[in-house]
Amino acid sequence: MYNVNSIHADEFIDDGEIRASLAYAEENKNNAELINSILEKAAQRKGLTHREAAVLLACPSNELNEKMYALAKEIKEKIYGKRIVFFAPLYLSNYCINSCVYCPYHVKNKHICRKKLTQEQVKAETIALQDMGHKRLALEAGEDPVNNPLEYILECIKTIYSIKHKNGAIRRVNVNIAATTVEDYKRLKEAGIGTYILFQETYNRKHYEELHPAGPKHDYAWHTEAMDRAQEAGIDDVGLGVLFGLDTYAYELVGILMHAEHLEARFGVGPHTISVPRICPADDIDVGDFSNAVPDEMWHKIIAILRIAVPYTGMIVSTRESAKNRQKALELGISQISGASSTSVGGYVTPEPEEENTAQFDRSDTRTLDEVLNWLLELGYIPSFCTACYREGRTGDRFMPLAKSGAIQNCCQPNALMTLKEYLMDYASPATKENGERVIAEDVENIPNENVRRICKERLQDIENGKRDFRF
């Protein structure tokens, strides 16, 4: 049944093809000649097939795995340089009519405190995020057509974009809400969203239906085909993700790469981002109920394989993970992270008492944004709040050629430095400001285009003098 160009979920995510790929990988896991040839192909930065990626995942050789990790780091640095983009989730409502057994928002959870932000509260949360220095948000809401209709989401987006507080502004709003219709995706596009994000949770249809026993999310095909409808509506930046730990990690890795291949084949544009969350503790959820937990070492290997299999796709890791795990993930392929996140409804303005918990999951990295940013500077990265490509229309099939040719470097590096400079001037602690100014002074000289380098230096001085929001 497998057909990468099909519009039907069961054909572009074919269970038989996944299992055949995993069997092929098991047969060839010790085939050093094959594995080396796959790594040589990956070094060309043109990606790998889902079956080639499965072989790498199965490989037990420490020597070959280290070669793989080195290649992932090299590819990440050649495409993304030292830039790490920041974002923050903003939880609008935890009302939900689904019964997902791994999520505390499930409709049967009667002791979680249900909340929905008013527009005044959305404004207050946005200002709190702006006062940290954030420029990019990911909106989160449960699926509930009564409490969280699309009209409510659109109103929240309008409110967020309207708020300019001191030197703060949210410049890109990404949206992570339930699968919907082409017409609704068109309305989200018109509202000016950046990326539409929807996690598959698991690509194993049988297991998916068991994990979603009731509610609209039970419909596997409707959910899995959502990205096709979003693309048809003109949203050309879409973000994929699975929740590792619900099914076997090997099944999920092959599944998400098949999904990426499908989008590339059908629309000419693969996913803008891929997220790699692992299931973690939450209210009314016992992670011990799930037997497919992914060890740290294997999770890092998955990140490395995704980086070399889909080299031009942004990869995201959240505050679910510890600082130690995030550091290793950054080396192997992660290009976007959240910082100082709240997974509670209204949690940025008023941290809630334990008895009123509305959090979707527990965080492992609880540092402030300034602490995370300074940590990145000390590790040699360039923290970035850039939203330029979205605002300049460099999305979808207009972004990929620039990324693949390397020309995007003439935009990304100066934009990262200028948004970092804004943060240093407006929000940074003295220690972070000192580290950041050092990094800017060093890295501005590494901008390859002489004219871009000159203009960037001029704009950095303009930012020093109080001006804001420059971009290439």
Stockholm file with secondary structure:
# STOCKHOLM 1.0

chainA/1-472         MYNVNSIHADEFIDDGEIRASLAYAEENKNNAELINSILEKAAQRKGLTHREAAVLLACPSNELNEKMYALAKEIKEKIYGKRIVFFAPLYLSNYCINSCVYCPYHVKNKHICRKKLTQEQVKAETIALQDMGHKRLALEAGEDPVNNPLEYILECIKTIYSIKHKNGAIRRVNVNIAATTVEDYKRLKEAGIGTYILFQETYNRKHYEELHPAGPKHDYAWHTEAMDRAQEAGIDDVGLGVLFGLDTYAYELVGILMHAEHLEARFGVGPHTISVPRICPADDIDVGDFSNAVPDEMWHKIIAILRIAVPYTGMIVSTRESAKNRQKALELGISQISGASSTSVGGYVTPEPEEENTAQFDRSDTRTLDEVLNWLLELGYIPSFCTACYREGRTGDRFMPLAKSGAIQNCCQPNALMTLKEYLMDYASPATKENGERVIAEDVENIPNENVRRICKERLQDIENGKRDFRF
#=GR chainA/1-472 SS CCCTTCSSHHHHSCHHHHHHHHHHHHHTTTCHHHHHHHHHHHTTTSCCCHHHHHHHHHCCCHHHHHHHHHHHHHHHHHHHTTEEEEEEEEEEECCCCCCCTTCTTCTTCCSSCCCBCCHHHHHHHHHHHHHHTCCEEEEEECCCTTTSCHHHHHHHHHHHHHCEETTEECCEEEEECCCCCHHHHHHHHHTTCSCEECCCBCSCHHHHHHHSCSSGGGCHHHHHTHHHHHHHTTCCCEEEEBCBTSSCHHHHHHHHHHHHHHHHHHHSCCCSEEECCBCCCBTTBCGGGCSCCCCHHHHHHHHHHHHHHSTTSEEEECTTSCHHHHHHHHHHTCCEEECSCCCSTTTTTSCCCGGGCCCSSCCSCCCCHHHHHHHHHHHTCEEECCCHHHHTTCCGGGTHHHHHHTTTHHHHHHHHHHHHHHHHHHTCCHHHHHHHHHHHHHHGGGCSSHHHHHHHHHHHHHHHTTCCCCCC
#=GC SS_cons         CCCTTCSSHHHHSCHHHHHHHHHHHHHTTTCHHHHHHHHHHHTTTSCCCHHHHHHHHHCCCHHHHHHHHHHHHHHHHHHHTTEEEEEEEEEEECCCCCCCTTCTTCTTCCSSCCCBCCHHHHHHHHHHHHHHTCCEEEEEECCCTTTSCHHHHHHHHHHHHHCEETTEECCEEEEECCCCCHHHHHHHHHTTCSCEECCCBCSCHHHHHHHSCSSGGGCHHHHHTHHHHHHHTTCCCEEEEBCBTSSCHHHHHHHHHHHHHHHHHHHSCCCSEEECCBCCCBTTBCGGGCSCCCCHHHHHHHHHHHHHHSTTSEEEECTTSCHHHHHHHHHHTCCEEECSCCCSTTTTTSCCCGGGCCCSSCCSCCCCHHHHHHHHHHHTCEEECCCHHHHTTCCGGGTHHHHHHTTTHHHHHHHHHHHHHHHHHHTCCHHHHHHHHHHHHHHGGGCSSHHHHHHHHHHHHHHHTTCCCCCC
//
